[in-house]
């Protein structure tokens, strides 16, 4: 078998560690059987120096050029084969007093009102360190909001947490607002009031011309001008201005 290009060799070693040993270190939670979405894997890889240009095609090349293949691809998912994916879920020995999660700005207000809810039947993924939480949040929003979770207090209230590796914790339950620390959402700016309908009022020293009235006596094209009506309107405006 021909020697692999250097970049593919590096990628194979990275995937063996990322998918086969410590996915939690990269903010990834593997599904049953060790599968992970290719999109999620590429997001994690692109954050690492030297792997910002990895594409799905590179994963597919690894799966066919190496025997035995280091990874397996099925649809939009991938998993490690050598080594096989580890089982990292466990009951936490010591739950930290605080855990962290970064949320998109668009759900700031709902979280402030009711708390955190698992997204779409999945689990909430919380981090031991705020830096990891922000790293995960930036995969969904350029400027995520960091939320502190009083994990020990929540656990005493019956909310269950599961450790995932060394860096992450999972919760399948919603976390009420009372266990969260976050700034209030920004107040919405009231829209400008529409301008009042009707004729505008004249300011002191200002004369408003009623152009429709002045022009009412103007003739249409091809018709004789009604000079009497026009002059009458002009005289009335002058008298009004003199009185003011």
C-alpha positions as CSV (number, residue, x, y, z in Angstrom):
1,X,0.0,0.0,0.0
2,X,1.4,3.4,-0.9
3,X,2.5,5.7,1.9
4,X,-0.2,8.2,2.9
5,X,0.3,11.9,2.4
6,X,1.6,13.5,5.6
7,X,-1.6,15.5,6.2
8,X,-3.7,12.3,6.1
9,X,-1.3,10.6,8.6
10,X,-1.7,13.6,10.9
11,X,-5.5,13.5,10.5
12,X,-5.6,9.7,11.3
13,X,-3.7,10.2,14.5
14,X,-5.9,13.2,15.5
15,X,-9.1,11.2,14.9
16,X,-7.8,8.2,16.9
17,X,-7.4,10.5,19.9
18,X,-10.5,12.7,19.3
19,X,-13.0,10.0,18.5
20,X,-11.3,7.0,20.1
21,X,-10.1,8.4,23.4
22,X,-11.1,11.9,24.4
23,X,-14.1,13.4,22.5
24,X,-15.0,15.4,25.6
25,X,-11.7,17.3,25.3
26,X,-13.0,18.7,22.0
27,X,-16.6,19.3,23.3
28,X,-18.1,16.3,21.4
29,X,-20.6,13.9,22.9
30,X,-20.8,10.6,21.0
31,X,-24.1,8.9,20.3
32,X,-24.7,5.2,20.9
33,X,-22.2,3.1,19.0
34,X,-19.7,5.9,19.0
35,X,-21.3,7.9,16.2
36,X,-21.0,11.6,15.8
37,X,-22.3,14.0,13.1
38,X,-19.7,14.8,10.5
39,X,-20.6,18.4,10.7
40,X,-19.9,18.5,14.5
41,X,-16.6,16.7,14.0
42,X,-15.5,19.1,11.3
43,X,-16.4,22.1,13.6
44,X,-14.2,20.7,16.3
45,X,-11.3,19.9,13.9
46,X,-11.4,23.4,12.4
47,X,-10.7,24.9,15.8
48,X,-7.4,23.0,16.1
49,X,-4.1,24.3,14.5
50,X,-3.3,22.5,11.3
51,X,-6.7,21.0,10.7
52,X,-8.8,24.1,9.6
53,X,-9.0,22.8,6.0
54,X,-10.2,19.2,6.7
55,X,-13.2,18.3,4.7
56,X,-15.6,15.3,4.5
57,X,-13.6,14.0,1.5
58,X,-10.5,13.7,3.7
59,X,-12.4,11.4,6.1
60,X,-13.7,9.3,3.1
61,X,-10.1,8.9,1.8
62,X,-9.0,7.6,5.2
63,X,-11.8,5.1,5.3
64,X,-10.6,3.5,2.0
65,X,-6.9,4.0,1.9
66,X,-5.9,2.5,5.3
67,X,-6.4,-1.2,6.2
68,X,-7.9,-1.7,8.7
69,X,-9.8,1.6,8.3
70,X,-9.5,4.0,11.2
71,X,-13.0,5.4,10.7
72,X,-16.4,4.3,9.4
73,X,-18.8,6.7,7.6
74,X,-22.6,6.1,7.4
75,X,-24.7,8.9,5.9
76,X,-23.9,12.1,7.8
77,X,-22.2,10.3,10.7
78,X,-18.7,9.0,11.4
79,X,-17.1,6.9,14.2
80,X,-13.7,5.6,15.2
81,X,-12.9,1.9,14.5
82,X,-9.2,1.8,15.6
83,X,-9.5,2.4,18.4
84,X,-13.2,1.8,19.0
85,X,-15.1,4.7,20.6
86,X,-14.8,4.8,24.4
87,X,-17.7,4.7,26.9
88,X,-17.3,8.0,28.8
89,X,-20.7,8.3,30.6
90,X,-20.6,7.8,34.3
91,X,-22.2,9.1,37.5
92,X,-20.1,12.0,38.7
93,X,-17.9,11.3,41.7
94,X,-17.9,15.0,42.8
95,X,-20.2,17.4,41.0
96,X,-18.8,20.9,40.8
97,X,-20.7,23.7,42.5
98,X,-20.9,25.5,39.1
99,X,-21.1,24.3,35.6
100,X,-21.2,26.5,32.5
101,X,-23.2,26.6,29.2
102,X,-23.2,29.3,26.5
103,X,-26.5,30.1,24.8
104,X,-27.3,31.9,21.5
105,X,-28.5,35.5,21.9
106,X,-31.8,34.6,20.4
107,X,-32.9,32.5,23.4
108,X,-31.6,34.9,26.0
109,X,-35.1,36.1,26.9
110,X,-36.7,32.6,27.2
111,X,-33.9,31.3,29.3
112,X,-34.2,34.3,31.6
113,X,-37.9,33.7,32.0
114,X,-38.1,29.9,32.4
115,X,-34.6,28.4,32.5
116,X,-32.8,25.9,30.3
117,X,-34.5,23.1,28.3
118,X,-32.8,20.2,26.5
119,X,-32.9,20.9,22.7
120,X,-35.1,18.7,20.6
121,X,-35.0,15.6,22.8
122,X,-31.3,15.7,23.3
123,X,-29.3,16.4,26.5
124,X,-28.0,19.7,27.8
125,X,-24.2,19.7,27.4
126,X,-22.5,21.6,30.2
127,X,-18.8,22.3,30.7
128,X,-16.6,22.2,33.7
129,X,-14.8,25.3,32.5
130,X,-16.3,28.5,31.1
131,X,-13.7,28.5,28.3
132,X,-15.1,25.2,27.0
133,X,-18.7,26.4,27.3
134,X,-17.9,29.4,25.2
135,X,-16.1,27.3,22.7
136,X,-19.2,25.1,22.3
137,X,-21.4,28.2,22.2
138,X,-19.4,29.8,19.4
139,X,-20.2,26.9,17.1
140,X,-23.8,28.1,17.1
141,X,-23.5,31.9,17.7
142,X,-20.6,34.3,17.1
143,X,-21.3,36.0,20.5
144,X,-22.9,33.5,22.8
145,X,-24.0,34.4,26.4
146,X,-22.3,32.5,29.2
147,X,-24.7,31.0,31.8
148,X,-23.6,29.8,35.2
149,X,-25.4,26.8,36.5
150,X,-25.6,26.1,40.2
151,X,-25.1,22.4,39.7
152,X,-24.9,21.2,43.3
153,X,-28.0,23.2,44.3
154,X,-29.9,21.8,41.3
155,X,-28.8,18.2,42.1
156,X,-30.2,18.7,45.6
157,X,-33.5,19.6,44.1
158,X,-33.6,16.4,42.1
159,X,-32.0,17.3,38.8
160,X,-29.7,14.5,37.6
161,X,-26.3,15.2,36.0
162,X,-24.1,12.6,34.3
163,X,-20.4,13.1,33.8
164,X,-19.0,12.7,30.3
165,X,-15.2,12.2,30.3
166,X,-13.3,14.9,32.3
167,X,-14.6,18.1,30.8
168,X,-18.4,17.7,30.2
169,X,-21.6,17.0,32.1
170,X,-25.0,16.0,30.6
171,X,-28.5,16.6,31.8
172,X,-31.7,15.2,30.2
173,X,-33.8,17.4,32.5
174,X,-34.7,21.0,32.2
175,X,-32.9,23.3,34.7
176,X,-35.2,25.9,36.2
177,X,-34.4,29.7,36.2
178,X,-33.7,29.7,40.0
179,X,-30.4,27.7,39.4
180,X,-29.1,30.0,36.7
181,X,-26.9,33.1,36.9
182,X,-27.0,35.3,33.8
183,X,-27.6,39.0,33.0
184,X,-31.1,40.2,32.2
185,X,-31.9,40.5,28.5
186,X,-31.7,43.9,26.8
187,X,-34.9,45.9,26.8
188,X,-36.7,46.2,23.5
189,X,-36.7,49.7,22.0
190,X,-40.3,51.0,21.4
191,X,-41.0,51.7,17.8
192,X,-41.4,55.4,16.9
193,X,-44.9,56.7,17.0
194,X,-46.5,57.3,13.6
195,X,-47.0,60.9,12.6
196,X,-50.4,62.4,13.3
197,X,-52.8,62.6,10.4
198,X,-54.5,65.8,9.2
199,X,-53.2,69.2,8.3
200,X,-49.9,70.3,9.9
201,X,-50.2,73.1,12.5
202,X,-48.3,76.4,11.8
203,X,-45.5,77.4,14.2
204,X,-45.4,81.0,15.6
205,X,-44.3,83.3,12.8
206,X,-44.9,80.6,10.1
207,X,-47.4,80.8,7.3
208,X,-48.5,77.5,5.8
209,X,-49.7,77.7,2.2
210,X,-52.8,75.7,1.3
211,X,-51.5,74.8,-2.1
212,X,-54.4,72.6,-3.1
213,X,-56.7,75.5,-2.4
214,X,-54.5,77.9,-4.3
215,X,-54.2,75.7,-7.2
216,X,-57.9,74.8,-7.3
217,X,-58.6,77.6,-9.7
218,X,-55.8,76.7,-12.1
219,X,-57.0,75.6,-15.5
220,X,-56.3,72.2,-16.9
221,X,-54.2,72.0,-20.0
222,X,-55.9,73.5,-23.0
223,X,-58.6,75.3,-20.9
224,X,-59.0,79.0,-20.1
225,X,-57.5,80.2,-16.8
226,X,-60.1,81.3,-14.2
227,X,-58.2,84.4,-13.2
228,X,-60.8,85.7,-10.8
229,X,-60.7,82.6,-8.6
230,X,-56.9,82.6,-8.6
231,X,-56.6,86.2,-7.6
232,X,-59.3,85.9,-5.0
233,X,-57.3,83.1,-3.3
234,X,-54.1,85.0,-3.4
235,X,-55.7,88.1,-1.9
236,X,-57.2,86.1,1.0
237,X,-53.7,84.7,1.8
238,X,-52.1,88.1,1.8
239,X,-54.8,89.5,4.2
240,X,-54.3,86.5,6.5
241,X,-50.5,87.1,6.6
242,X,-51.0,90.9,7.3
243,X,-53.3,90.2,10.2
244,X,-50.6,87.8,11.7
